[in-house]
Each structure stands twice: as C-alpha cells, then as structure tokens.
Amino acid sequence: MSKKQIIKRLLQIVIVLIGISFITFALTFMSPGDPVRNMYTATGVMPTEEMVQETREELGLNDPFLVQYTRWLKNCLKGDFGKSYSLNKPVTELLAARLWPTLKLTLMAMILMLVISVPLGMLSAIYKDKWIDYLVRGITFLGCAMPNFWVGLLLMLAFCVYINAFPVISSAGDFKSLFLPALTLAIAMSSKYTRQVRTAVLDELSQDYVIGAQARGVKKSKIIWGNVFPNSLLPLITMFGLSIGSLLGGTSVVEVIFSYPGLGNLAVSAITSSDYNLIQGYVLWLALIYMVINLIVDASYVYIDPRMRLKEKNHEKIISENACDRAFRSDAGGDDRLRRLAAESPAAGGHPVETRQDGGHSREGRHRRGRFLHPGVQCRRHDGRR
C-alpha cells in the first residue's frame, strides 16, 4: 500500500470510530436501567431519591443527549473514557489491566490453532478422497457444529473434575490456567482453518507450476513444502488477522466459564451492571482493534507476496501513463478552435483535417494534434487522398 492509501485508510478509521461512538452512546442512553442506582447497589448502599438525583446531577446524566455525547467525545479524544460506575475506577485503567491476560490467551489460542489445523489441512489435501481425508473432514464438521461453551464444559469436566490436571478457575495466569480456555477457542477455530488450508492446498496443487515441477522430476516433498505450502498460506492471512482481532476483543463466553480475567469477562460484568462508560470504552476498543489489524494485514500483503508488489508497481505505472495522457489531451484540446479556423480559412489555403480521437497513442495522431497543417504536409483529408 502506498502512503496515500494508508492515510486514506486512517481517515476512514477515524470516521468509522466517530460513527460507532455515536451509535453506542445513543443505545446506552436509551437503554433501560439507572447506572447511578446500580453504582450504589454495587457498593451495598440503598440510596434515597435525593441521593440519586444529586449524583446524576454531579455526573451530568441529566443533561441533554447531544451535550453528554459531545462532552464524552472530547474526553475520549484526550484518552479519558470516564470512570466506571460499578467499579469506581477509570475505564482506561480497567481496559489496560485486562489487556495483558487477553494477549496471552490470544497468543496461546492462535499457536494451538496453527498446530492443529495446518498439519490436518495438509494431510487432508495430500491424501484427497482417501480415508485420512474423510476422517479429517468429519472431525472438522463436528468441531464446527459444537458451540464454544459446550466444548469448554466438556474439557472442564474431563480435565478438571475427572483427571484433575488443570484448575477449574483460570485466574492465576500461568500455563495451566491458560491451556483449557485457549484449547476451547482453538478447537472451534481449527475446524474452520483446517478446511481453508485444505482448499488452498488443493488449489495450489492444481497449478501449472506444480505439474511442470513433477514433469521435471522434482521430489514431491520439495514441491509441497517448498512451493505449495508457502503459497497456500497467503490466502489465510486475512482470516488470521480477523481471528486475532476477535480474540483481542475478548471471548466472553469462554472467559466467563473459566472465570478468566480478560476483556470479555469485563464486558459481561459491565453489561449486567449497566456500566455505560465501561461499555462504550470496550466497544470503541474492539472496533479500533478490528480496523487497525485489518489495515496491517492489507499492508503486509505487499511485503509477503511478490505478486502484490509487482501489481502495485504496474498500478502506479498505469496511473502515471494516464496522467501524462490527460495532460497531453488538455494541451491539444486548447488549440481545437484555432486549428479549425486555420483549416477552413481560404486565405491560408488550409484543408479540413480529420482529427483523430484515439487518445494520442499512435505516432501519426500525436504529430497531427495541436498544430496547424498546411496543404504541403502529408495528412489524411476528408476526400481520402494524401
């Protein structure tokens, strides 16, 4: 991607974030429930009506919608998302505290997903329509059909209750606490990625360069791991980026089941307690992650795939040629009236000249355009003679 395209995408991200912030703020503003009462309830205090009204006035919750939104948006631009009503802490501090556990869970889940899906997808494609292929496809169909919460409960029952190898509550942050939540997420993702790897490998195996390498006697293992495998992973980069974005935003169901202190668990507690500031901050964080990672993935294609670099260069070359052609046409178009008058003038001895409109690509057309043609010049007249 060029610098112009990156700047354009960044401007689009800003516009989308403003739109998302407005919609989120409007939905929370219209939602039922009183955040002030929930704030007092969380601290164990039964507030009177006067206390509720005073607190609402202090927090600015009695102001009109646009006033509240403008004030909140100005604070957001300064990095201040307000205070959590239920936890009485800054929203930025709460999101930052849950970010590192979410990063660890994301990294572990992606590693497990790659370890499971890439070998299975390669085996299924290499041994197409054989028993290994049917077995892998059956496992992937089963994995896609099972919801995350059910997989998590089964893993918890097997490894925490019966085998007692992992803790039930995954709040310590060590490897044992991370493994089961990450495996739950990896199973669902692996089922989708295995099928995508299989499709991409089969598509590469049918390419002409593979057939040519086999005809030259190149070993099959060298073709698969040296050419087919790297090329088949390129189409998965977009899916990989979106998966990272969704995991960094938090996986609420899995985190609640395993009591994992991630962003998803924080979002669920914010929704149940009507913590508007925390909900709005979480939604903006999730939207920003998705768009930034999508931008990084699109920009990385140029550096990962040589074909994209060649395509980018050809695109820039075409743009440059079109700009030169437009400049040439504008220069030639300014002399149309003078050329017509000179050609039609009997005193000048001119002849009506057939002006070509082929964009100036031919050599003859370029020499004719934009200059007066006397009768002695070899040119094409309307009567067909030279």
C-alpha positions as CSV (number, residue, x, y, z in Angstrom):
1,M,0.0,0.0,0.0
2,S,1.2,3.5,-0.8
3,K,1.4,6.3,1.7
4,K,-1.7,7.9,0.2
5,Q,-3.7,4.7,0.6
6,I,-2.6,4.3,4.2
7,I,-3.5,7.9,5.1
8,K,-6.9,7.4,3.4
9,R,-7.5,4.2,5.5
10,L,-6.5,6.0,8.7
11,L,-9.0,8.8,7.9
12,Q,-11.7,6.1,7.3
13,I,-10.8,4.5,10.7
14,V,-11.4,7.9,12.4
15,I,-14.7,8.4,10.7
16,V,-15.9,4.9,11.5
17,L,-14.9,5.3,15.1
18,I,-16.9,8.5,15.4
19,G,-19.9,6.8,13.9
20,I,-19.6,3.8,16.2
21,S,-19.1,6.0,19.2
22,F,-22.3,7.9,18.4
23,I,-24.4,4.7,17.9
24,T,-23.0,3.1,21.0
25,F,-23.7,6.2,23.1
26,A,-27.2,6.5,21.7
27,L,-28.0,2.9,22.5
28,T,-26.7,3.1,26.1
29,F,-28.6,6.4,26.6
30,M,-31.9,4.8,25.5
31,S,-31.3,1.5,27.4
32,P,-33.4,0.8,30.5
33,G,-31.8,0.9,33.9
34,D,-30.2,3.6,36.0
35,P,-26.4,3.5,36.3
36,V,-26.5,5.6,39.5
37,R,-28.7,3.1,41.3
38,N,-26.5,0.2,40.1
39,M,-23.4,2.1,41.3
40,Y,-24.9,2.4,44.8
41,T,-26.1,-1.2,44.8
42,A,-22.6,-2.5,43.9
43,T,-21.3,-0.7,47.0
44,G,-24.0,-2.1,49.2
45,V,-25.8,1.2,49.8
46,M,-29.6,1.7,49.4
47,P,-29.8,5.3,48.0
48,T,-32.7,7.6,48.5
49,E,-34.3,9.5,45.6
50,E,-32.5,12.7,46.7
51,M,-29.1,10.9,46.6
52,V,-29.8,9.5,43.2
53,Q,-30.8,12.9,41.7
54,E,-27.7,14.6,43.3
55,T,-25.4,12.0,41.9
56,R,-27.0,12.2,38.5
57,E,-26.5,16.0,38.5
58,E,-22.9,15.6,39.5
59,L,-22.2,13.1,36.8
60,G,-24.0,15.2,34.2
61,L,-26.6,12.5,33.4
62,N,-29.5,15.0,33.5
63,D,-28.0,16.9,30.6
64,P,-29.5,16.6,27.0
65,F,-28.2,13.8,24.8
66,L,-26.0,15.9,22.5
67,V,-24.4,17.7,25.4
68,Q,-23.5,14.4,27.1
69,Y,-22.2,12.9,23.9
70,T,-20.1,16.0,22.9
71,R,-18.6,16.1,26.4
72,W,-17.8,12.4,26.4
73,L,-16.3,12.5,22.9
74,K,-14.0,15.4,23.8
75,N,-12.8,13.5,26.8
76,C,-12.2,10.4,24.6
77,L,-10.0,12.3,22.3
78,K,-7.9,13.1,25.3
79,G,-7.7,9.4,26.3
80,D,-10.2,9.8,29.1
81,F,-13.2,7.4,28.8
82,G,-14.6,8.4,32.2
83,K,-15.0,6.3,35.4
84,S,-16.7,3.0,35.7
85,Y,-19.9,3.4,37.7
86,S,-19.8,-0.1,39.2
87,L,-16.0,-0.4,39.9
88,N,-15.3,3.3,40.6
89,K,-12.1,3.2,38.5
90,P,-11.0,4.9,35.3
91,V,-12.2,2.9,32.2
92,T,-8.7,3.2,30.6
93,E,-7.1,1.7,33.7
94,L,-9.6,-1.2,33.7
95,L,-9.1,-2.0,30.0
96,A,-5.3,-1.8,30.3
97,A,-5.3,-4.2,33.2
98,R,-7.3,-6.8,31.3
99,L,-5.2,-6.3,28.1
100,W,-2.2,-8.4,29.1
101,P,-4.2,-11.5,30.1
102,T,-6.2,-11.2,26.8
103,L,-3.0,-11.0,24.8
104,K,-1.6,-14.2,26.5
105,L,-4.9,-16.0,25.8
106,T,-4.9,-14.9,22.2
107,L,-1.3,-16.0,21.6
108,M,-1.9,-19.4,23.2
109,A,-5.1,-20.0,21.2
110,M,-3.5,-19.0,17.9
111,I,-0.5,-21.3,18.5
112,L,-2.7,-24.2,19.3
113,M,-4.9,-23.5,16.3
114,L,-1.9,-23.5,13.9
115,V,-0.5,-26.7,15.4
116,I,-3.8,-28.4,14.9
117,S,-5.2,-27.0,11.6
118,V,-2.1,-26.8,9.4
119,P,-1.0,-30.5,9.6
120,L,-4.6,-31.7,9.4
121,G,-5.3,-29.5,6.4
122,M,-2.2,-30.6,4.6
123,L,-2.9,-34.3,5.2
124,S,-6.4,-33.9,4.0
125,A,-5.3,-32.2,0.8
126,I,-2.4,-34.5,0.0
127,Y,-4.5,-37.7,0.6
128,K,-7.6,-36.4,-1.1
129,D,-10.6,-38.7,-1.2
130,K,-8.9,-41.3,1.0
131,W,-9.7,-42.4,4.5
132,I,-7.5,-39.8,6.1
133,D,-9.3,-37.0,4.1
134,Y,-12.7,-38.4,5.2
135,L,-11.6,-38.6,8.8
136,V,-10.3,-35.1,8.9
137,R,-13.3,-33.6,7.2
138,G,-15.6,-35.5,9.6
139,I,-13.7,-34.1,12.6
140,T,-13.9,-30.5,11.2
141,F,-17.6,-30.8,10.6
142,L,-18.0,-32.0,14.2
143,G,-15.8,-29.1,15.5
144,C,-17.8,-26.5,13.6
145,A,-21.1,-27.9,14.9
146,M,-20.1,-27.7,18.6
147,P,-20.5,-24.4,20.4
148,N,-17.7,-23.0,22.5
149,F,-19.5,-23.1,25.8
150,W,-20.3,-26.8,25.3
151,V,-16.7,-27.6,24.4
152,G,-15.5,-25.7,27.4
153,L,-17.8,-27.5,29.8
154,L,-16.7,-30.9,28.3
155,L,-13.0,-30.0,28.7
156,M,-13.6,-28.7,32.2
157,L,-15.4,-31.9,33.2
158,A,-12.7,-34.2,31.7
159,F,-9.5,-32.4,32.7
160,C,-10.6,-30.6,35.9
161,V,-13.1,-32.9,37.5
162,Y,-12.1,-36.5,36.4
163,I,-8.4,-36.2,35.7
164,N,-7.8,-33.2,37.9
165,A,-4.9,-32.0,35.8
166,F,-6.0,-28.3,35.4
167,P,-7.6,-25.8,37.8
168,V,-11.3,-25.1,37.4
169,I,-10.9,-21.3,37.8
170,S,-8.3,-20.0,35.4
171,S,-7.4,-16.8,37.1
172,A,-3.8,-17.4,38.0
173,G,-2.4,-16.5,34.6
174,D,0.1,-19.4,34.4
175,F,0.3,-22.1,31.7
176,K,-2.2,-24.4,33.4
177,S,-4.8,-21.6,33.8
178,L,-4.3,-20.6,30.1
179,F,-4.4,-24.0,28.5
180,L,-8.0,-25.1,28.7
181,P,-9.5,-21.7,27.7
182,A,-7.1,-21.5,24.8
183,L,-7.8,-25.1,23.7
184,T,-11.5,-24.3,23.8
185,L,-11.0,-21.4,21.4
186,A,-8.5,-23.3,19.3
187,I,-10.9,-26.2,18.6
188,A,-13.5,-24.1,17.1
189,M,-11.0,-22.1,15.0
190,S,-9.1,-25.2,13.9
191,S,-12.2,-26.7,12.4
192,K,-12.6,-23.7,10.1
193,Y,-8.9,-23.2,9.4
194,T,-8.4,-26.9,8.5
195,R,-11.0,-26.7,5.8
196,Q,-9.5,-23.5,4.5
197,V,-5.9,-24.9,4.4
198,R,-7.2,-28.0,2.6
199,T,-9.0,-25.8,0.0
200,A,-5.9,-23.6,-0.5
201,V,-3.5,-26.6,-0.8
202,L,-5.8,-28.3,-3.4
203,D,-5.9,-25.1,-5.4
204,E,-2.2,-24.8,-5.4
205,L,-1.7,-28.5,-6.3
206,S,-3.7,-27.9,-9.5
207,Q,-1.5,-25.1,-10.7
208,D,0.7,-25.4,-13.8
209,Y,4.0,-24.9,-11.9
210,V,3.3,-28.0,-9.8
211,I,2.6,-30.1,-12.9
212,G,5.8,-28.7,-14.5
213,A,7.9,-29.5,-11.5
214,Q,6.5,-33.0,-11.3
215,A,7.3,-33.5,-15.0
216,R,10.9,-32.3,-14.4
217,G,11.3,-35.0,-11.7
218,V,11.4,-32.7,-8.7
219,K,10.6,-34.6,-5.4
220,K,7.0,-34.3,-4.3
221,S,8.1,-33.4,-0.7
222,K,10.2,-30.5,-2.1
223,I,7.3,-29.3,-4.2
224,I,4.8,-29.4,-1.3
225,W,6.9,-27.8,1.4
226,G,9.0,-25.5,-0.8
227,N,6.2,-24.1,-3.1
228,V,2.8,-25.3,-2.3
229,F,2.8,-24.8,1.5
230,P,4.0,-21.1,1.5
231,N,1.7,-20.2,-1.4
232,S,-1.3,-21.8,0.2
233,L,-0.9,-19.9,3.5
234,L,-1.2,-16.5,1.8
235,P,-5.0,-16.5,1.4
236,L,-5.3,-17.3,5.1
237,I,-3.6,-14.1,6.2
238,T,-6.9,-12.1,6.2
239,M,-8.7,-14.8,8.3
240,F,-5.7,-14.9,10.6
241,G,-5.9,-11.2,11.2
242,L,-9.7,-11.2,11.8
243,S,-9.3,-14.1,14.3
244,I,-6.7,-12.1,16.2
245,G,-9.0,-9.1,16.3
246,S,-11.9,-11.1,17.7
247,L,-9.7,-12.8,20.3
248,L,-8.2,-9.5,21.4
249,G,-11.7,-8.1,21.8
250,G,-12.3,-10.8,24.3
251,T,-14.3,-14.1,24.1
252,S,-17.0,-13.5,26.7
253,V,-18.5,-17.0,26.9
254,V,-15.2,-18.9,27.4
255,E,-13.8,-16.3,29.8
256,V,-17.0,-16.4,31.9
257,I,-17.0,-20.3,32.0
258,F,-13.4,-20.5,33.1
259,S,-13.5,-17.2,35.2
260,Y,-10.7,-15.9,33.2
261,P,-9.9,-12.2,33.9
262,G,-10.0,-11.0,30.2
263,L,-11.7,-8.2,28.3
264,G,-14.7,-10.4,27.5
265,N,-15.4,-11.1,31.2
266,L,-15.1,-7.4,31.9
267,A,-17.6,-6.6,29.2
268,V,-20.1,-9.1,30.6
269,S,-19.9,-7.5,34.0
270,A,-20.3,-4.0,32.6
271,I,-23.4,-5.0,30.7
272,T,-25.0,-6.7,33.7
273,S,-24.4,-3.6,35.9
274,S,-25.4,-1.1,33.2
275,D,-21.9,0.5,33.4
276,Y,-22.3,2.8,30.4
277,N,-18.8,4.3,30.4
278,L,-17.2,0.9,30.5
279,I,-19.4,-0.5,27.8
280,Q,-18.7,2.4,25.5
281,G,-14.9,2.2,26.1
282,Y,-15.0,-1.5,25.4
283,V,-16.9,-1.2,22.1
284,L,-14.5,1.5,20.9
285,W,-11.5,-0.6,21.8
286,L,-13.0,-3.6,19.9
287,A,-13.7,-1.6,16.8
288,L,-10.3,0.0,16.9
289,I,-8.6,-3.4,17.1
290,Y,-10.5,-4.8,14.2
291,M,-9.8,-1.9,11.9
292,V,-6.1,-1.5,12.8
293,I,-5.4,-5.2,12.4
294,N,-7.3,-5.3,9.1
295,L,-5.1,-2.3,7.9
296,I,-1.9,-4.1,9.0
297,V,-3.0,-7.3,7.2
298,D,-3.8,-5.4,4.0
299,A,-0.4,-3.5,4.1
300,S,1.5,-6.7,4.8
301,Y,0.3,-8.4,1.6
302,V,2.7,-6.2,-0.4
303,Y,5.7,-7.4,1.5
304,I,4.7,-11.0,1.9
305,D,3.5,-11.8,-1.7
306,P,5.9,-10.7,-4.5
307,R,3.0,-10.8,-6.9
308,M,1.3,-8.0,-5.0
309,R,4.5,-5.9,-5.2
310,L,4.5,-6.3,-9.0
311,K,0.8,-5.5,-9.2
312,E,1.4,-2.3,-7.1
313,K,4.2,-1.2,-9.4
314,N,2.1,-1.9,-12.5
315,H,-0.8,0.1,-11.0
316,E,1.5,3.1,-10.3
317,K,2.8,2.9,-13.9
318,I,-0.7,2.9,-15.3
319,I,-1.6,5.9,-13.2
320,S,1.5,7.8,-14.4
321,E,0.7,7.0,-18.1
322,N,-2.9,8.1,-17.7
323,A,-1.8,11.3,-16.1
324,C,0.5,12.0,-19.0
325,D,-2.2,11.2,-21.5
326,R,-4.7,13.6,-19.7
327,A,-2.1,16.3,-19.8
328,F,-1.4,15.8,-23.5
329,R,-5.2,15.9,-24.2
330,S,-5.7,19.1,-22.3
331,D,-2.8,20.7,-24.2
332,A,-4.2,19.5,-27.6
333,G,-7.8,20.5,-26.8
334,G,-6.9,24.1,-26.3
335,D,-5.9,24.5,-30.0
336,D,-9.0,22.9,-31.5
337,R,-10.7,26.3,-32.3
338,L,-7.5,27.8,-33.9
339,R,-6.8,24.7,-35.9
340,R,-10.4,24.6,-37.2
341,L,-10.3,28.2,-38.2
342,A,-7.0,27.9,-39.9
343,A,-8.1,24.7,-41.8
344,E,-11.3,26.4,-43.0
345,S,-9.6,29.7,-44.0
346,P,-9.3,30.1,-47.8
347,A,-6.6,32.7,-47.4
348,A,-4.4,30.2,-45.5
349,G,-5.0,27.5,-48.2
350,G,-5.9,25.1,-45.5
351,H,-8.0,22.0,-45.8
352,P,-10.4,20.4,-43.4
353,V,-8.4,17.9,-41.5
354,E,-9.8,14.7,-39.9
355,T,-8.8,14.9,-36.2
356,R,-8.2,11.6,-34.6
357,Q,-9.7,10.9,-31.2
358,D,-7.7,7.9,-30.2
359,G,-6.1,9.4,-27.1
360,G,-2.9,10.3,-28.9
361,H,-1.4,6.8,-28.6
362,S,-0.5,6.5,-32.3
363,R,2.6,8.3,-33.6
364,E,0.7,9.8,-36.5
365,G,-2.1,11.1,-34.3
366,R,0.4,12.7,-31.8
367,H,2.1,14.7,-34.7
368,R,-1.2,15.9,-36.0
369,R,-2.8,17.1,-32.8
370,G,-2.4,20.6,-31.6
371,R,-0.7,22.2,-34.7
372,F,-1.7,23.8,-38.0
373,L,-1.4,21.5,-41.0
374,H,-0.6,23.2,-44.3
375,P,-1.5,21.7,-47.7
376,G,2.0,20.6,-48.3
377,V,2.0,18.4,-45.2
378,Q,1.2,14.8,-45.7
379,C,-2.1,14.3,-43.9
380,R,-5.4,12.5,-44.3
381,R,-8.1,14.7,-45.9
382,H,-11.8,14.1,-45.9
383,D,-11.7,13.0,-49.5
384,G,-9.4,10.1,-48.6
385,R,-6.4,11.4,-50.6
386,R,-2.9,12.0,-49.1
